[in-house]
Amino acid sequence: MPHINANATNLWVEDEGAGAPVVFSHSLFFDSDMFTHQAAAFAATHRVIRYDHRGQGRSDPSTALDMETLTKDAAALIEILGAAPCHFVGNSLGGFIALRLAARRPDLLRSVTILGSSGEAEHRAAEFAPLVEALRTQGPAPQIATLMYIMFGDSFLADPARAAERAQWQARIAALPNRIADAAHEVVFRTAVLDELAGCRVPLLAIAGAEDHAYGPKEAENVAQAAGGRAVTVARAGHSVALEQPAEVNALLASHWQSAARREAA
């Protein structure tokens, strides 16, 4: 699919299948390919929409990369594509967007799922700030060992059977331009959204990887409690849980969507 202009920026969008719409929103350092396994599993039964955030992937570069702007991008995209109400699934950065949509634009949503994400301000901002500056001055390649540790769990990083997959993502992340630091800065220095989730009307599922080195089960449980939702921990998975354990995540997604449909019909 060609780029779509949403909120005054051109976003790369992949739109396939038919049925209830599902929008997938990727993590920092990734693009819509992060959800290839989910697209393959659900395009036969759902309308699967994946997009690249502004400033990342094949979408236009931008200097406006704050969470509020990215949330407005997602809302505009849903409206332009006629995809409301949709199931919205976001990993990490995509989860930050998902929670803001749930709090501010529940009219666009049928359900929300966050993976490896948080509703709080970054509790490791001081630790991550030097990494952001290194990305800006040196690019991702010299930081690739640290980035892989943040983005994946121990099991994925050590599994010989997944060496090719691991190498593919390592190469893609290492090749990102230095301007990825601008997006990383906004992720690290985002504001909290947890307090906005009180009284949330959107069915919410918070999935955490047991081996997530950034946002784990505690952050997922905090979101679930704030929004009246449900938290689940996936074993042998890190920050990129939908990539690391796709079959288990797909089963959780399907169950969550079915539960939301029953709630909607009641």
Helices and strands as residue ranges (DSSP letters): E 3-6, E 9-16, E 20-25, G 32-35, H 36-42, E 46-51, H 67-80, E 86-91, H 93-104, G 106-108, E 109-115, H 125-138, G 141-143, H 144-151, H 154-158, G 160-162, H 163-174, H 180-188, G 194-197, E 204-209, H 217-227, E 230-234, H 241-244, H 246-265
